[in-house]
Amino acid sequence: MSSYDPNTVSSSLDDAAWQRPSACGGNGGDCVEINLSDPDVVAVRDSKISRSPALVFDNQEWAAFSGALRAGQFDR
């Protein structure tokens, strides 16, 4: 497993490219944002902390993670 500095990764992403779901509306918080500005990774962060470190997935990891979310594998 390789390691990385999540703050460095976050700062290398285009600030304008962070997207939040339309379901968030204009409430300004409590949402998960994604950044697709780097074609090799998907970054995820908390919208309430815009300069926070991001979780970074490569494309294969993102496909597995988002598929598991859609399948309800993390439901409690």
Rosetta blueprint (number, residue, H / E / L):
1 M L
2 S L
3 S L
4 Y L
5 D L
6 P H
7 N H
8 T H
9 V H
10 S H
11 S H
12 S H
13 L L
14 D L
15 D H
16 A H
17 A H
18 W E
19 Q E
20 R L
21 P L
22 S H
23 A H
24 C H
25 G L
26 G L
27 N L
28 G L
29 G L
30 D L
31 C L
32 V E
33 E E
34 I E
35 N E
36 L L
37 S L
38 D L
39 P L
40 D L
41 V E
42 V E
43 A E
44 V E
45 R E
46 D E
47 S L
48 K L
49 I L
50 S L
51 R L
52 S L
53 P L
54 A L
55 L E
56 V E
57 F E
58 D E
59 N H
60 Q H
61 E H
62 W H
63 A H
64 A H
65 F H
66 S H
67 G H
68 A H
69 L H
70 R H
71 A L
72 G L
73 Q L
74 F L
75 D L
76 R L
